[in-house]
Amino acid sequence: MRKNTFYKMNLVIFLLLIPINAVYWYSNQVSVNVVSESMQSANLNKVVFFQAQLENNVNQMAKFLITLSRDPNVKSLQNLQQMSPFEQSVLLKTVSEKLSLQSVASNFNNSLMLYLPRTGEKIGAGNDGEESDPLAYVPSEDWYYRKTAINRNAYEFVKYIYEPYLAGDKNGVPEIVLEMRFSPDNIVNMLNDYKLGGKGDPFFYHPDYPLIVNRTAERPIIEPIAAELRELPLGPTGNRIMTLQDGKYLVNYAESKSLGWYLVDYTPLDEVLSPITRSRNLFYVSILLLLITGLSASFLLYRNVQLPLKHLIRGVQQLKYGNYAARIRYRSNNEFDYLNKQFNEMAGEIEDLIEKVYKEKLYSREATLKQLQSQINPHFLYNCLFFVQNMARSGDVEAVEAMALNLASYFRYTTRLENQLATVREEIELVGQYLTIQNLRNKRMRFEIAVPEAMMTLAVPRLLLQPIVENSVLHGIEPKPGPSLIRIYGEQDGDECRLIVEDDGVGISDAKLTALRQQLLQATQDGIGCALWNVHWRLVHRFGGESGLELAHAEPRGVRVLLRWMKGENE
């Protein structure tokens, strides 16, 4: 498993929570809308009902005035001056009693007055002591809202009925004026009763007059609401959601047709929707806890399952690529401990087994090399001895001496078996002796050797260059007519060391070169006939997998063999 599996699992958890949150958000919005609409409808109905009660009380008082204006005794007051004093007294007493009865019949505390503008007579029901000038007002069916004469800071509602409405003398003075007055305290008492048990704070609003509020009104909330209402066109009834500094409020209003005032009530939306809000917050907290739990479970799964599997797979891959020293050091404290332990034991056994096989293979290679050294090609020796015999017959003493010296040195080096390592200098000297012998036999062959002095002391396996040079002579130079050249030179690039053998012989075909390259890469080789394969794998076994032979065409023709190894590993 790769590391990004952990992130994929977390992404799946997020993707699973998205539709859940979307569905809940939609259902929560539906619930909020339903509750808000229900609350708006219920509160508005409540306000309208309360306004209807107030309207009934006000209309009742207005009807009292109309009833009195049509009462025969009240109408008889128009002829009061034509009556006797006794008749006047009886009539005034009768009218006063009727006024009192009508006044106490109302649910509101009120003051009912009757004025006779011509005589200056006043008949009243009420003990507020308030008097007014009814002729100062224009005849109207509306209620007036005015300041009282006794207390200029207090207000009252007043309604007049003139009888006859358009009658009067030449100055337009009516015969009778009926006056109904009541204090806003009546409305305040109704607002107090309305507020009991509720969560609102009702008040009466008119854009031109001070507010009429209940006795426990919260003016810091009411006054901003009233200020905002003054900026709005208001219908007979309605509701609005207003946002104040401390939250949102549902404001309902209903108009009193008789008084021209609005009954306004407000409800804090946050308080009403608080159960839904708490439920929403609880859900989101639960989702957060679920997310944390999912992430924790994902992390534990990654740490205790995926990560051990990752280390186990990595260890198997290292074994696959030949790193048999690989071990799993991850401690998971679970069932993977057993797998890790068994893997480490298996890797150790494989490493021991391969090391044993590798050593046995090296021993086998060394034994084969010794056997090769003990079985030097007799054909080469016979040719050299025949050359000595022919040169002796011809009296060429120098050629005989040179052949004898080089041949003796050559066989002395190749038959020395006590040490399987040699320096580059010794290998170069051996190759020089071999090429000198070949040059004595074949005068058209020349050779050049150019190896840096810094490489001369490096240790390499014995008989490393001689098989390569011998191949060049036998398969490249001898079949070629005319002059020929073998070049041997060295290069060193950091820790990398290279020896190159080039010839300008007959060369090799591309197919044959490809076959040789593939043959070098094979880990085993039947028999010991391939000198190039032996040299390549001796370098690999000695210096590591980056070492070995590389075969290529030489310019303009011939074969180029490169021997590569790392100095650091050698040291």
TIBA-667060 format. One record per residue (C-alpha): z, x negated, y negated; residue in one letter. Coordinates in steps of 0.25 Angstrom, whole numbers, padded with zeros to 4 digits, always signed. Each point is the difference from the previous one (the first is absolute). Example, Ala and Ser with C-alpha at 12.3 -4.5 7.8 and 13.67 -1.06 7.14 Angstrom:
% TIBA-667060
+0031-0049+0018A
-0002-0006-0014S
This chain:
% TIBA-667060
+0000+0000+0000M
-0003-0005-0014R
+0010+0001-0011K
-0008+0011-0008N
+0004+0009+0011T
+0014+0001-0007F
-0007+0005-0013Y
-0009+0010+0008K
+0012+0006+0006M
+0007+0002-0014N
-0013+0005-0005L
+0000+0011+0011V
+0014+0004-0004I
-0004+0001-0014F
-0012+0008+0003L
+0008+0010+0009L
+0010+0002-0011L
-0011+0003-0010I
-0004+0014+0005P
+0015+0004+0002I
+0003-0003-0014N
-0013+0007-0005A
+0004+0013+0008V
+0014-0001-0005Y
-0004-0002-0014W
-0010+0012+0001Y
+0011+0009+0006S
+0010-0005-0010N
-0009+0004-0012Q
-0003+0013+0007V
+0015+0003+0001S
+0003-0005-0015V
-0012+0009-0005N
+0005+0012+0008V
+0015-0001-0004V
-0005-0003-0015S
-0009+0013+0001E
+0011+0008+0006S
+0010-0005-0010M
-0009+0003-0012Q
-0003+0014+0005S
+0015+0003+0003A
+0005-0006-0013N
-0011+0007-0008L
+0004+0013+0007N
+0014-0002-0003K
-0003-0003-0015V
-0009+0012-0001V
+0011+0009+0006F
+0011-0005-0009F
-0010+0002-0012Q
-0002+0014+0005A
+0015+0003+0000Q
+0001-0006-0014L
-0012+0009-0004E
+0006+0012+0005N
+0013-0002-0008N
-0008-0003-0013V
-0009+0012+0003N
+0012+0009+0003Q
+0005-0003-0014M
-0013+0002-0006A
-0001+0014+0007K
+0014+0003-0006F
-0006-0001-0014L
-0012+0008+0003I
+0009+0011+0007T
+0009+0000-0012L
-0011+0001-0010S
-0005+0012+0007R
+0014+0006+0001D
+0002+0014-0008P
+0013-0005-0006N
-0006-0013-0005V
-0012+0008-0005K
+0009+0009-0008S
+0006-0012-0007L
-0013+0001-0009Q
+0006+0013-0006N
+0014-0005-0001L
+0000+0002-0015Q
-0003+0014+0001Q
+0012+0003+0009M
+0014+0003-0004S
+0011-0011+0001P
+0005+0006+0013F
-0013+0001+0006E
-0003-0014-0004Q
+0013-0005+0006S
-0003+0007+0013V
-0014-0005+0001L
+0004-0015-0003L
+0011+0001+0010K
-0009+0005+0011T
-0011-0011-0003V
+0011-0010+0000S
+0004+0004+0014E
-0014+0000+0005K
-0002-0014-0006L
+0013-0005+0008S
-0004+0007+0013L
-0014-0007-0001Q
+0006-0013-0004S
+0010-0001+0012V
-0011+0005+0010A
-0007-0013-0001S
+0003-0012+0008N
-0001-0009-0012F
+0011-0001-0011N
-0007+0006-0012N
+0001+0006-0013S
-0007+0013-0003L
-0001+0004-0015M
-0006+0012-0007L
-0004-0001-0015Y
-0003+0010-0010L
-0007-0008-0011P
+0000+0012-0010R
+0015+0003+0000T
+0005-0014+0005G
+0007+0006+0012E
+0002-0009+0012K
+0004+0004+0013I
+0003-0011+0011G
+0004-0002+0014A
+0005-0015+0002G
+0011-0008-0006N
-0007-0013-0004D
+0001+0004-0015G
-0014-0005-0002E
-0008+0008-0010E
-0015-0002-0004S
-0010+0005-0009D
-0010+0008+0009P
-0010+0002-0011L
-0002-0015-0001A
-0008+0000+0013Y
-0014+0005+0002V
-0001+0012+0010P
-0003-0005+0013S
+0002+0002+0015E
+0004-0014+0003D
+0014-0006+0000W
+0004-0009-0011Y
+0007-0013+0002Y
+0008-0004-0012R
+0013-0007-0005K
+0012+0009-0001T
+0006+0003-0014A
+0014-0004+0004I
-0003-0013+0007N
-0013-0007-0005R
+0000-0009+0013N
+0000+0012+0009A
-0012+0009+0004Y
-0002+0014+0004E
-0011+0009+0005F
-0003+0012-0008V
-0009+0012+0001K
-0003+0011-0010Y
-0005+0014+0001I
-0004+0008-0013Y
+0000+0015+0000E
-0010+0004-0004P
-0008-0012+0002Y
-0009+0002-0012L
+0008+0010-0007A
+0008-0002-0013G
+0000+0003-0014D
-0009-0006-0011K
+0006-0014+0002N
-0002+0001+0016G
+0014+0001+0003V
+0003+0006+0014P
+0010+0011+0002E
+0007-0007+0013I
+0000-0014+0005V
+0006-0003+0014L
+0004-0014+0003E
+0003-0007+0013M
+0006-0014+0000R
+0005-0008+0012F
+0004-0015+0001S
-0007-0011+0008P
+0014-0001+0007D
-0004+0012+0009N
-0012-0009+0004I
+0009-0012+0002V
+0009+0008+0009N
-0012+0004+0008M
-0005-0014+0001L
+0014-0004+0005N
-0001+0010+0011D
-0014-0004+0003Y
+0005-0014+0002K
+0011+0002+0009L
-0003-0005+0014G
-0013-0005-0004G
-0006-0014-0003K
-0007+0003-0012G
+0004+0001-0015D
-0007+0012-0007P
-0001+0001-0015F
-0008+0009-0010F
-0011-0007-0007Y
-0008+0004-0013H
-0008-0011-0007P
+0005+0005-0014D
+0015+0001+0003Y
+0012-0008+0006P
+0001+0001+0015L
+0009+0010+0006I
+0007-0007+0012V
+0011+0003+0010N
+0014-0006-0003R
-0001-0011+0010T
-0014-0004-0004A
-0005-0014+0002E
-0007-0002-0014R
-0005-0015+0004P
-0009+0007+0010I
-0003+0013-0007I
-0004-0005-0014E
-0011-0009+0006P
-0005+0012+0008I
+0000+0009-0012A
-0007-0011-0008A
-0011-0001+0010E
-0001+0015+0001L
-0003+0000-0015R
-0013-0008+0002E
-0005+0009+0011L
-0007+0014+0000P
+0009+0009+0007L
-0004+0013+0007G
+0008+0012+0004P
+0006-0008+0013T
-0003-0013+0006G
+0006-0013+0005N
-0003-0015-0003R
+0005-0013+0006I
+0005-0009-0011M
+0004-0014+0002T
+0012-0005-0008L
+0007-0013-0001Q
+0009+0003+0012D
-0010+0007+0009G
-0009+0012+0002K
+0004+0014-0003Y
-0006+0013+0004L
+0000+0009-0013V
-0002+0015+0001N
-0001+0010-0011Y
-0002+0015-0003A
-0002+0006-0013E
+0008+0012-0006S
-0010+0010-0006K
+0011+0007-0008S
+0006-0013-0006L
-0011-0009+0000G
+0008-0011+0006W
-0002-0008+0013Y
+0010-0001+0011L
-0001-0014+0006V
+0007-0006+0012D
-0002-0014+0007Y
+0003-0006+0013T
+0001-0015+0003P
-0011-0002+0011L
+0007-0012+0005D
+0012+0008+0004E
-0009+0011+0007V
-0008-0010+0007L
+0011-0010+0003S
+0001+0005+0015P
-0015-0003+0002I
+0001-0013-0008T
+0012-0004+0009R
-0008+0004+0013S
-0012-0008-0006R
+0008-0012-0002N
+0007+0001+0013L
-0014+0000+0007F
-0005-0012-0008Y
+0013-0007+0004V
-0002+0004+0014S
-0015-0005-0001I
+0005-0013-0006L
+0010-0002+0011L
-0011+0003+0010L
-0009-0010-0006L
+0011-0011+0000I
+0003+0004+0015T
-0015-0001+0003G
-0001-0013-0007L
+0012-0005+0007S
-0005+0004+0013A
-0013-0006-0002S
+0006-0013-0004F
+0009+0000+0012L
-0012+0003+0009L
-0008-0011-0007Y
+0012-0010+0001R
+0004+0004+0014N
-0013+0003+0007V
-0013-0004-0008Q
+0006-0013-0005L
+0004-0005+0014P
-0014+0005+0006L
-0007-0008-0011K
+0008-0012+0003H
-0003+0002+0015L
-0015+0002-0002I
+0000-0012-0009R
+0006-0008+0011G
-0010+0005+0010V
-0011-0004-0010Q
+0005-0014-0001Q
+0001-0001+0015L
-0015+0005+0000K
-0004-0011-0010Y
+0007-0011+0008G
+0013-0001-0008N
+0009+0000+0012Y
+0012-0005-0008A
+0001+0013-0007A
+0013+0007+0001R
+0005+0013-0006I
+0013-0002-0008R
+0001+0014-0005Y
+0013+0007+0004R
-0001+0015+0000S
+0013+0003+0007N
-0007+0011+0009N
-0008+0001+0012E
-0010-0010-0006F
+0010-0011+0002D
-0003+0001+0015Y
-0015-0001-0003L
+0001-0011-0010N
+0009-0008+0010K
-0010+0002+0011Q
-0011-0004-0008F
+0007-0013-0004N
+0003-0003+0014E
-0015+0003+0004M
-0005-0008-0011A
+0009-0012+0004G
-0005+0001+0014E
-0014+0001-0004I
+0002-0012-0009E
+0007-0008+0011D
-0011+0003+0010L
-0011-0003-0010I
+0007-0013-0004E
+0001-0004+0015K
-0015+0004+0003V
-0004-0008-0013Y
+0008-0012+0004K
-0006+0001+0014E
-0014+0001-0006K
+0003-0012-0009L
+0005-0008+0012Y
-0013+0004+0008S
-0009-0004-0012R
+0007-0014-0001E
-0001-0001+0015A
-0015+0003-0001T
-0001-0010-0011L
+0006-0011+0008K
-0009+0004+0012Q
-0012-0001-0010L
+0005-0013-0005Q
+0001-0005+0014S
-0014+0005+0004Q
-0008-0007-0011I
-0015+0003+0001N
-0005-0010+0010P
-0014+0002-0005H
+0004-0006-0014F
+0007-0012+0007L
-0012-0003+0009Y
-0010+0001-0012N
+0009-0010-0008C
+0001-0010+0012L
-0015+0001+0002F
-0002-0003-0015F
+0009-0012+0002V
-0008-0005+0012Q
-0013+0001-0007N
+0005-0007-0013M
+0005-0011+0009A
-0013-0002+0007R
-0007+0000-0014S
+0010-0010-0005G
+0006+0009-0011D
+0014-0005+0000V
+0004+0007-0013E
-0004+0014+0005A
+0007-0003+0014V
+0013-0005-0008E
-0001+0012-0009A
-0002+0010+0011M
+0011-0006+0008A
+0011+0000-0011L
-0003+0014-0005N
-0001+0005+0014L
+0014-0006+0004A
+0006+0005-0013S
-0006+0014+0003Y
+0005+0001+0014F
+0014-0006-0004R
+0002+0012-0010Y
-0005+0011+0009T
+0008-0004+0012T
+0013-0002-0007R
+0008+0013+0004L
+0014-0003-0005E
-0001+0007-0013N
-0009+0012-0003Q
+0000-0001-0015L
-0007-0010-0008A
-0003-0003-0015T
-0013+0003-0006V
-0002-0015-0002R
+0000-0002+0015E
-0009+0012+0003E
-0010-0006-0011I
+0000-0014+0007E
-0002+0007+0013L
-0012+0007-0005V
-0005-0012-0007G
+0000-0008+0013Q
-0007+0011+0007Y
-0011+0001-0010L
-0001-0015+0000T
-0003+0000+0015I
-0010+0011-0002Q
-0006-0008-0012N
-0002-0012+0009L
-0007+0009+0010R
-0008+0008-0010N
-0004-0008-0012K
-0006+0012-0007R
+0014+0007-0002M
+0008-0003-0012R
+0014+0005-0003F
+0009+0001-0013E
+0015+0002+0000I
+0007+0003-0013A
+0015+0005+0001V
+0010-0001-0011P
+0011-0010+0002E
+0010+0011-0002A
-0004+0007+0013M
+0000-0012+0008M
+0015+0001+0004T
+0000+0015+0004L
+0003+0003+0014A
-0010+0007+0008V
-0002+0003+0015P
-0007-0012+0008R
-0015+0001+0003L
-0002+0010-0011L
-0013-0006-0007L
-0006-0007+0012Q
-0005+0013+0007P
-0006+0005-0013I
-0007-0013-0002V
-0005-0001+0014E
-0006+0014-0001N
-0007-0004-0012S
-0006-0012+0007V
-0004+0006+0013L
-0005+0014-0005H
-0005-0003-0014G
-0004-0015-0002I
-0005-0004+0014E
-0010+0011+0001P
-0005-0003-0014K
-0012-0010-0002P
+0002-0010-0012G
+0011-0004-0008P
+0013+0008+0000S
+0014+0000-0007L
+0014+0005+0003I
+0009+0001-0012R
+0015+0001+0002I
+0009+0003-0012Y
+0013+0006-0004G
+0005+0009-0011E
+0014+0004-0004Q
+0004+0012-0009D
+0014+0002-0002G
+0006+0001+0014D
-0013+0004+0006E
-0007-0012+0007C
-0014+0000+0005R
-0009-0010+0008L
-0015+0003+0000I
-0010-0005+0011V
-0015+0002-0004E
-0013-0005+0006D
-0014+0002-0003D
-0004+0002+0014G
-0009+0011+0006V
+0010+0011-0004G
+0003+0013+0006I
-0005+0014+0000S
+0007+0011-0007D
+0002+0007+0013A
+0006-0012+0007K
+0009-0002-0013L
+0005+0014+0001T
+0003-0001+0015A
+0008-0013-0002L
+0008+0006-0012R
+0003+0012+0009Q
+0004-0009+0012Q
+0010-0008-0009L
+0007+0013-0004L
+0003+0003+0015Q
+0014-0002+0004A
-0003-0005+0014T
-0012-0008+0005Q
-0004-0002+0014D
-0001-0014+0004G
+0001-0012-0009I
-0015-0002-0003G
+0001+0004-0015C
+0004-0012-0008A
+0000+0008-0013L
+0009+0011+0006W
+0010-0010+0004N
+0001-0007-0013V
+0000+0014-0008H
+0012+0005+0009W
+0007-0013-0001R
+0000+0001-0015L
+0005+0014+0001V
+0011-0002+0009H
+0005-0012-0008R
-0002+0004-0014F
+0000+0015+0000G
-0010+0012-0001G
-0007-0005-0013E
-0004-0013+0007S
-0012-0002+0009G
-0015-0003+0000L
-0011+0006-0009E
-0015-0002+0004L
-0012+0001-0010A
-0014-0005-0002H
-0001-0013-0007A
-0010-0003-0011E
-0011-0002+0001P
+0002+0002+0015R
+0010-0004+0011G
+0014+0005+0003V
+0012+0000-0009R
+0014+0000+0007V
+0013+0002-0009L
+0014-0003+0006L
+0010+0007-0008R
+0016-0001+0000W
+0012+0001-0009M
+0007-0012-0004K
+0013+0007-0002G
+0001+0005+0014E
-0004-0014+0005N
+0011-0006-0007E
